[in-house]
Amino acid sequence: MSNQAIQVSIDPTLLSEIDRHCQGRRRGRSAFIRQAVRTCLDLERSRQIDGAYRRGYGGRADEIWNEMAPLLEGQRWPAE
């Protein structure tokens, strides 16, 4: 898939930081910004998933513990 060029306004100070980060590395601004956007989107997706788990299991700690305790008990290291 080919990349599509876009125009983005960036604060000059932030652009200088990006340029300093990219200096001496084998990637330029575009690659850095693509990775930053991917990281941001991945983090947001992870937060959405975490929120879904919290909503799904929230307030059920005792119920879940009672269900899992016997399984966890069986996984202890044997006494020497």
Rosetta blueprint (number, residue, H / E / L):
1 M L
2 S L
3 N L
4 Q L
5 A L
6 I L
7 Q L
8 V L
9 S L
10 I L
11 D L
12 P H
13 T H
14 L H
15 L H
16 S H
17 E H
18 I H
19 D H
20 R H
21 H H
22 C H
23 Q L
24 G L
25 R L
26 R L
27 R L
28 G L
29 R H
30 S H
31 A H
32 F H
33 I H
34 R H
35 Q H
36 A H
37 V H
38 R H
39 T H
40 C H
41 L H
42 D H
43 L H
44 E H
45 R H
46 S H
47 R H
48 Q H
49 I H
50 D H
51 G H
52 A H
53 Y H
54 R H
55 R H
56 G H
57 Y H
58 G L
59 G L
60 R L
61 A H
62 D H
63 E H
64 I H
65 W H
66 N H
67 E H
68 M H
69 A H
70 P H
71 L H
72 L H
73 E H
74 G L
75 Q L
76 R L
77 W L
78 P L
79 A L
80 E L
